[in-house]
């Protein structure tokens, strides 16, 4: 009898483990013609992938100093969220400090083109995705938070929802940080370029209500002030958006909590559009 209980317990544990971690994680290599190189990405497919004709995709961007596997390594729970919401999650690689620009200084640095066009097209051609903006969202942390909004603002025909957590939504107060000057030129000599490429100055690109937005930042974050200012600008322009402030700093404990709200927001938007 004891032996039988051990066998039953073993299969019960195996079953729970399989249910909990049913999502499939692919590491893929994609080609960027714009930069003439192979770039890796993580693709998370939910357990329902084979049963559905198509599904929405959320593109998830890492921060400065990170890479394509940061999210899945630091917050493995995103696999459960992919299952829960029956969505794909694509963790793009934005190099260490790309800020997801097409650099006006270095013509070989074209991460806007890569993420918003080349990667999206590659994912759509290799997976069962909803192939229009109604089924695409993009979000990220820190540099990736800025990048997600930047790409969505400039490519509203590609993305229907966008988010940011701890996003550097205005990087001009930090002109010496994160090698931004290597992509845009030194701030003191290129203020107009910096103004043009910081997302807080791109609100004029938006049509109210077209792009669903969620902005999230911890009250102890060094980007807290610029996020509050960004929120005020959106309000002044009557741009609908969700704005979340909680106690927290610029770290993985905050981001691992924030992503739950971000993906719930995306899921709700996809259901409305469908």
N, C-alpha and C positions, 0 to 999 in steps of 0.2 A: 504493500500500500504506500509506504514511504517513497519507494522507487517511482511508483505511478504519479504521485504528487509532484515529484521532481521533474518528471517528463512534461506534465501538464504546465507547471510553472515555467519551464524553459520555452515551450511553444507560446505561452501567453506573453512572456517578455519579448520574444521575437516578433509576435504579431503587433504589440504596442509600438515597438521600435520601428517596424515597417510602416505603420500608419502615421507615426509622428514624423518620420523622415522620408515620406513617399516621393517628394519632389526629386527630379533628376537634375544634376548639376553638370553642365557641359563646359569645358574650357575649349574655346574655338580660336582659330587664327583667321583673321580677316585681312584683306588687302586694301590698302589705301593708295589709289592711283594718284591722288593729289600730293602725297608725300613719298610715294614709291617705296613703301615698306609694309611688312606684315605687322599687324597689331592684334594682340590677344584680347579676348573678352570672356566673361563668365555669362552663361545663359542658364537660367533656372526655369525648368519646365515643370508645371504642377502635375499632380497625380492624374488629373483628368485630361491631360494633353491628348492622349490617343482616342478619347471618347468624343471630343469636341471637333467641330468642323474648323473653327477658328477661335482665337482668343486675344484679348488685349495685351499690350506690352507696356511695362514701365521701364524706362531707361534710368539707371541709377548711377550717379557720378561720384567719384571719390574726391577727396580734398588734396591740397598741396602736400607733396611728399608721399602720396599714396600710389596705388595702382589698381588694376582691374579686379584683383581678388580681395581687396580690403574689406568690402562689405560682407562677403560670404564667410570670410575668416573671422571677423570680429563680431558679426551679428548673424550666426547661423540660423537664428529664428526666422530670418526672411524666407527660408525654404517653407516653413510652416505657413507663413502669410501668403506665399504663392499658392499653396494648396487651398487655404481658406477662401481666398478671393478668386481662385481659378484664373490667375493671370500669369503671364511670363514676366520675368525680371531679367533685364540685360544690364550687366555691370560693365560699363565701357572703360577703356583705358584712355586717360587724358594726359599721359606722360606725367612727370613729377610736378611740373609747374606750368602747364600749358595755359591755364585759365580758359581753355576751350575757345580760343580766338583763332581766326586766320590773321596771322601777324602781318601788320604793314611794314615791319622792319625786316623780318626773315620770311621770305617767300616760300621757304620749305616747311614752315610751321603753320599747318592748316587743319587745326583740330575742330574748328567749326564745320568745315566741309566734311571732315571724316565722320563726326558723330551724327550731325543732323541729316546728312545725305548718304554717304557711303555705308556707314554701319546700318542705318535704318533699311536701306535697300538690300543689304546682305542678309539681315535678319528676315526680312519679308520674303526673300527668295529661298531661304533654307528652312523656314518654320511656318507653322499654320497660324498666321497672325491675322488680325483685322488690319487690312492694308489701307487705312486712312486715319485721319486725325481723331475720329471719334473713338478709336481704340488705342491711342498712343498718349502716354504721359511721360514726363521727365522730371526728375528731382535729384537732389544730391546734397552733400554736406560741405560747408566752408567754401573752398574754391569751386567745388561741384555745385553748391547752392547757387552761387553767382552764375556758373556755367549753364545750369538748367534753365534759369530764368532768361539769361542772355540768348540761348539757342531758341527757346520757345517764343520769346518776343520777336525775334528775327525770322522765325519759321512757323508762323501760326497756321500755315497750310499743312504742316507736318504734325504738330502736336496740338492736342485739344485740352490738355491739362498740364500744369507745371507747378513745382514746389521747390522750396528751399528750406534747409535747416542749418542754422548757424552760418548763413550765407554771407560772403563778403560782397554785399550788394552795392557798396560804394567803397572801392579800394583806394581812392585818392588820399584819404588820411594816412595811408601806409605806403608812401612812394618808394621806400627803400626795401620793402619786404617781398618775399616770395618770387623774386626774379621777374616781377611784372615789367620792369624797365627793359629787360631783354626782349620782350615781346612788343612793347609799345614805344620804346625809346625813353630816355630820361624824362621824368615828369616836368622838371623846370624848363625843358626845351620843347616839350610836346604836350602841353596842357590840353590843347584842343583835341588831340587824339585820345588822351585819357578820358576827357569829358564824354567823347562820343562812344566810348567802349565800356563805360561803367553803367551797370544796368539801371541804377537809380535815375539816370538821365534818358532812359529809353522808354519811359512810360507813354510818351506821345505816339509810339508805334501801335499801342493797343486800341482795339475797338471794345468799348465797355460790354462785358458779358460774353465775348467770344472765347476768351481763354480762361479756363477755370484756374484759380490761383490759391495756393496755401503757403504762407510764410511762417516760419517757426524759429524762435531763438531763445536761448536761456538768458535770464536776467543778469548772470555773472559773466557772460560772454564778452570778449573784447569787440565783437561785432554788434553788440546789443544796441548801441546808440544809432548806428547807421541803419539797422533794421527798423527801429522806431521811426526814424526820419523817412525811410522808404514807405512805411505804412501810412504816414501822414500825407505823403505825396499821392499815394493811391487814393486815399479818401478825398483829397482835394480835387482829383480828376474824376471822381465818382466811378472808380474801377472796383467792381465787386471782388472781394477776396476774403479768405479766412486768415486771421492773424493770431498766432498763439505765442504767449509768453509764459514760461514756467521758470521756477528756480532751477539753475543749472549752469554749467560752464561749457567750454569748448572741448568736449571730450566724448569718448565712446559711450560711457554710461548715459549721457544725454541723447546721443544720436540713436542708440539702440532702443530708447523709449520713443523718440520722435518718429522713427520710421513706421511705427504702428499707426500713428495718426495720418502720416503722409499716404500710406498705401490704402487705408480706409477711405480717405478723401478721393483718391484715384478710382477706387472701386465704385464709389457712389457716383462719380462723374461718368464712368463707363456705362453704368446701368441706366442713367438718365438719358444718355445719348442713344443707347440701344432701344 
